[in-house]
Amino acid sequence: MISFLEFEKPIAALEARIAELRATASDSDLDIESEIAKLEKKSAAMLTSTYARLSPWQKTQVARHPQRPHFLDYVKLAFTDFVPLGGDRLYGEDQAIIGGLARLDGRKVMLIGHEKGHDTATRIKHNFGMGKPEGYRKAIRLMEMASKFGLPVVTLVDTSGAFPGVEAEERGQAEAIARSTEACLALQVPMVAAIVGEGGSGGAVALASANKVLMLEHAVYSVISPEGASSILWRTPDKAADAATAMKVTAQDLLGLNVIDAVVPEPTGGAHRDPVATARALADAIGSELAGLEGKSSAELLNQREERFLAIGSL
C-alpha cells in the first residue's frame, strides 16, 4: 500500500474510489470494469502531470518518502555477492553507514552507503541514516582497502546529515567527516557516488567526493535542510518551501550548476512506486560511469577528481 504525500491528495482520492469500486464489483454482479478503467487512466494521467511539475519542496518530500528504497534495498536489487565489512577498528560499528565487497553486473566493487531503515525498529537501529564518527572512519578503512586491491568504489548517499549528538562530537565528528572527504579525493581507484534520497551537508559530501556524482531524479542535495535554512533566514521553519527553491536542491538545478554529472530517471511517481526499475536504472548508470573510468591511471583519476571539484562554482 502506497503512502501518499500531501500534494498527492487528489490522486489518493481517485485511488480510494477505484478501490471502493473494485470491492463493489467483487461483491455484486455489476459490471463496472469500464468505469474502473476510466478512473485508472485518469489517475495515471494525474500522477504523470503532477510529477512532471514538482516544486523543489515537493521533490524534498519525495526524497524523504518513508517507502523510498534505501541502501539495503539497492544491495538486494542491484548488486550481488555483497559481503558486509564492519567496524572502524577504533571504537565500534555504526549501522548508519554500511559497506562491503559486492559485484555490480559482474564487476567487483567496494560498496558503501547510508541506510535509514524502513520502520521504527530499523530506523533506530540505523540511526535514521545519520552517520557517527565510527561510520565515517569505517568508510575510510574500506576506501583504503579498495585502493590497495584495485577495486572501484561505489557510494550510495542518503542522509539528512551526520549525527549531531554530543557523543559524536566527543569522538571527533568533524575530523572524521573531513578525513572521509580527504580519503575520497585521495583514492587511487575510480569512484562513483549516487545521491539516492537526501544528500545532506558534510555527512553526504564525505561519501560523495567522487570522480562522477549521479542523482536520482527526485533526490535532493544541499548544504543544509530547507527547514534549517528557513530557520536561519526567516527565524521560522515555515518558509522551507521558499528556502528549497532558493537553495537549488534538485537534481535538475545541480546538473545545470555542474555540481553533479548526470540525473538518473525514476519511475513515474517516484522510486518508491517501482524500486526494481529504479535499482536497474541506477545500476546501469553507475556501470556506465565505471566503464568510462576504466583504464585511467591513478594520476589521471586524482587530477580529474581535483579539477571537477575546483571547477564547481567557477564562471
C-alpha positions in Angstrom: 0.0 0.0 0.0 1.5 3.3 -1.1 1.6 6.2 1.4 0.5 9.4 -0.3 2.2 12.7 0.3 0.3 15.9 1.0 0.4 17.1 -2.6 -0.8 13.7 -3.8 -4.2 14.0 -2.1 -6.2 14.3 -5.4 -4.5 11.1 -6.6 -5.1 9.4 -3.3 -8.9 10.2 -3.6 -9.0 8.7 -7.0 -7.2 5.6 -5.9 -9.6 5.2 -2.9 -12.5 5.5 -5.3 -11.0 2.8 -7.5 -10.5 0.5 -4.5 -14.2 1.0 -3.5 -15.4 0.2 -7.0 -13.3 -3.0 -7.1 -14.7 -4.1 -3.7 -18.2 -3.4 -5.1 -17.5 -5.3 -8.2 -16.3 -8.4 -6.3 -19.4 -8.3 -4.0 -22.0 -7.9 -6.7 -22.9 -8.9 -10.3 -22.5 -5.3 -11.5 -20.1 -4.8 -14.5 -18.2 -1.6 -13.6 -14.9 -2.5 -15.2 -15.2 0.2 -17.8 -15.7 2.8 -15.0 -12.7 1.5 -13.2 -10.6 1.6 -16.3 -11.6 5.3 -16.9 -10.6 6.2 -13.3 -7.3 4.3 -13.6 -6.5 6.2 -16.7 -7.3 9.5 -15.1 -5.3 8.6 -12.0 -2.2 7.6 -14.2 -2.5 10.9 -16.1 -2.8 12.9 -12.9 0.2 11.2 -11.4 2.3 11.9 -14.6 1.3 15.5 -14.8 1.9 16.1 -11.0 5.4 14.6 -11.1 6.3 16.4 -14.2 6.0 19.8 -12.4 7.1 19.1 -8.8 8.5 22.1 -6.9 11.8 21.8 -5.1 10.0 21.4 -1.8 7.8 18.6 -3.2 10.9 16.9 -4.5 12.3 17.1 -1.0 9.2 15.3 0.3 9.6 12.6 -2.3 13.2 12.2 -1.4 12.1 11.6 2.2 9.2 9.3 1.4 9.0 6.6 4.1 8.8 3.9 1.4 11.6 5.1 -0.7 14.3 2.4 -1.3 17.5 2.7 0.8 20.9 1.2 0.7 20.0 -2.3 1.7 17.2 -2.4 -0.9 19.7 -1.5 -3.6 22.1 -4.1 -2.3 19.4 -6.7 -2.9 18.1 -5.3 -6.2 21.1 -4.0 -8.0 24.2 -5.8 -6.6 25.2 -9.4 -5.9 27.6 -11.3 -3.6 27.5 -8.5 -1.0 29.9 -9.2 1.9 29.5 -6.6 4.7 32.6 -5.4 6.5 32.0 -3.8 9.9 33.9 -1.8 12.4 36.3 1.1 12.3 39.0 -0.7 14.3 39.0 2.2 16.7 35.7 2.5 18.6 32.8 0.4 17.2 30.3 -0.4 14.5 28.0 2.2 13.0 24.9 0.8 11.4 24.0 4.2 9.7 26.9 3.7 7.3 27.2 0.2 5.8 29.9 -1.1 3.4 31.4 -4.2 2.0 32.5 -6.1 -1.1 30.0 -6.6 -3.9 29.5 -7.2 -7.6 27.7 -4.9 -10.0 26.9 -6.8 -13.2 29.9 -9.0 -12.5 32.3 -6.1 -11.8 33.9 -6.3 -8.3 33.4 -3.1 -6.3 33.6 -1.7 -2.8 30.1 -0.6 -1.9 29.4 2.0 0.8 26.3 3.9 1.7 23.9 5.3 4.2 21.0 3.2 5.5 17.9 4.9 7.0 15.7 1.9 7.8 12.0 1.5 6.9 10.2 1.1 10.3 10.6 2.3 13.8 12.9 -0.5 14.9 15.2 -0.4 11.8 15.3 3.4 11.8 16.5 3.4 15.4 19.0 0.7 14.6 20.4 2.6 11.7 20.1 6.0 13.5 17.9 7.3 10.6 20.9 7.2 8.3 22.9 9.8 10.3 26.5 8.6 10.5 28.6 8.8 13.5 32.4 9.2 13.6 33.0 5.4 13.6 30.8 5.2 10.5 32.9 7.6 8.5 36.1 6.0 9.8 34.8 2.6 8.7 34.2 4.2 5.3 37.8 5.5 5.2 39.0 2.0 6.1 37.0 0.4 3.3 38.1 3.0 0.8 41.8 2.4 1.7 41.2 -1.3 1.3 39.6 -0.8 -2.1 42.6 1.4 -3.2 45.0 -1.3 -2.0 43.3 -4.1 -4.0 42.4 -2.0 -7.1 38.6 -2.1 -6.6 36.4 0.8 -7.8 34.4 2.4 -5.0 30.6 3.0 -5.3 28.8 5.0 -2.7 25.0 5.5 -2.3 24.3 8.7 -0.4 21.1 9.1 1.6 21.3 11.1 4.8 19.8 14.3 6.3 23.3 14.9 7.7 25.9 13.4 10.1 24.7 12.7 13.6 24.9 15.9 15.7 24.8 14.4 19.1 27.2 15.3 21.9 28.8 11.8 21.9 29.6 12.1 18.2 31.2 15.5 18.8 33.2 14.0 21.6 34.5 11.2 19.3 35.6 13.7 16.6 32.7 14.0 14.2 34.1 17.0 12.2 37.5 15.4 11.9 36.0 12.1 10.8 33.9 13.8 8.1 37.0 15.8 6.9 39.1 12.6 6.8 36.5 10.8 4.9 36.2 13.6 2.3 40.0 13.5 2.0 40.0 9.8 1.5 37.6 10.1 -1.3 39.7 12.7 -3.0 42.9 10.7 -2.5 41.6 7.4 -3.9 43.9 5.7 -6.4 40.9 3.9 -8.0 37.7 5.1 -9.8 34.9 6.3 -7.5 31.2 6.9 -8.5 28.7 8.3 -6.0 25.0 8.4 -6.3 22.6 10.6 -4.3 19.6 8.3 -4.0 17.5 10.2 -1.5 18.7 13.1 0.7 22.2 14.4 0.3 22.6 16.5 3.4 25.6 18.6 4.4 29.1 17.3 5.1 27.6 14.0 6.1 26.8 13.5 2.4 29.9 15.1 0.9 32.1 12.8 3.0 30.9 9.9 0.8 30.2 11.8 -2.4 33.6 13.4 -3.4 33.9 11.2 -6.4 35.0 11.2 -10.0 31.4 11.1 -11.0 28.4 12.1 -9.0 24.9 10.9 -10.0 21.5 11.8 -8.6 18.2 10.1 -8.8 15.6 12.3 -10.5 13.7 13.2 -7.3 16.7 13.2 -4.9 17.9 16.4 -3.2 21.4 17.6 -2.3 22.2 20.6 -0.2 24.5 22.1 2.5 21.6 22.4 4.9 17.9 21.2 5.0 15.3 23.6 3.7 13.8 23.8 7.2 17.2 24.6 8.7 17.9 27.4 6.1 14.4 28.8 6.7 15.0 28.9 10.4 18.2 30.8 9.9 17.0 33.2 7.2 13.4 33.8 8.4 13.6 32.7 12.1 10.9 30.1 11.3 10.8 26.7 9.6 7.6 27.6 7.9 9.4 29.1 4.9 11.0 25.7 4.0 9.4 25.7 0.5 10.9 29.1 -0.3 14.2 28.0 1.0 14.2 24.8 -1.1 13.6 26.9 -4.2 16.3 29.4 -3.4 18.9 26.7 -2.5 18.7 24.9 -5.8 18.4 21.5 -4.1 17.1 19.4 -7.0 19.0 17.2 -9.4 18.0 19.3 -12.4 19.3 22.5 -10.7 22.5 20.9 -9.6 23.1 19.4 -13.1 22.9 22.9 -14.5 25.3 24.2 -11.9 27.8 21.3 -12.7 27.6 20.0 -9.1 26.6 16.6 -10.4 27.3 14.8 -13.6 24.0 13.0 -14.5 20.4 12.6 -13.5 19.1 9.0 -13.3 15.3 8.9 -14.2 12.9 7.4 -11.7 9.6 5.6 -12.5 6.6 7.9 -12.7 5.5 8.7 -9.2 8.9 8.2 -7.6 11.3 5.4 -6.8 9.1 4.1 -4.1 6.4 3.1 -6.7 8.8 0.8 -8.5 12.1 0.0 -6.6 13.1 -2.7 -9.0 13.0 -0.4 -12.1 14.8 2.3 -10.1 17.5 -0.1 -9.0 18.0 -1.3 -12.6 18.3 2.3 -13.9 20.7 3.1 -11.1 22.9 0.1 -11.7 23.0 0.8 -15.4 24.0 4.4 -14.8 26.7 3.5 -12.3 28.0 0.7 -14.5 28.3 3.1 -17.4 30.3 5.7 -15.4 32.6 3.0 -14.1 33.2 1.7 -17.6 34.1 5.3 -18.7 36.7 5.5 -15.9 38.3 2.1 -16.6 41.9 2.3 -17.9 42.6 5.7 -16.4 45.8 5.8 -14.3 45.8 6.8 -10.7 47.3 10.2 -11.6 44.5 10.8 -14.1 41.8 9.8 -11.7 43.3 12.1 -9.0 43.6 15.0 -11.4 40.1 14.5 -12.8 38.6 14.5 -9.3 40.6 17.6 -8.3 39.6 19.5 -11.4 36.0 18.5 -11.0 35.6 19.9 -7.5 37.7 23.0 -8.0 35.6 23.9 -11.0 32.3 23.9 -9.1 31.1 27.5 -8.7 33.5 29.0 -11.2 32.2 31.2 -14.0 
